[in-house]
Amino acid sequence: MKNLGNMLKQAQQMQARMQEMQAKLEAMEVEGASGGGMVKVTLSGKGDLRRVAIDPSLMTADEKEVLEDLLVAAHADAKQKVESTMAEEMQKATAGLNIPGGLGGLGGMKLPF
């Protein structure tokens, strides 16, 4: 019965930490860039697009395809940074908790963002 009590206590601790992490991610902004900073994309910590900044020199008909490619690359850069930050925050949220198999003990759970 003592183990069950410890498990419930750990679950409550994890829930509190996860709520803190969710609030932190919601408020966080991450910037991705491409083309040497000519295109910048800002995402929230949950992956929502917040801003796009484009160097005016790319806004010509001749640069259309280049601009499109740079937007995709900047978004990919920002998304990778969000995912890395989220993984770090998840590790902090579960630090000290005895979860069998670490984060893999959550069934390889991936959050939807």
Order of alpha helices (4+ residues) and beta strands (2+ residues): alpha-beta-beta-beta-alpha
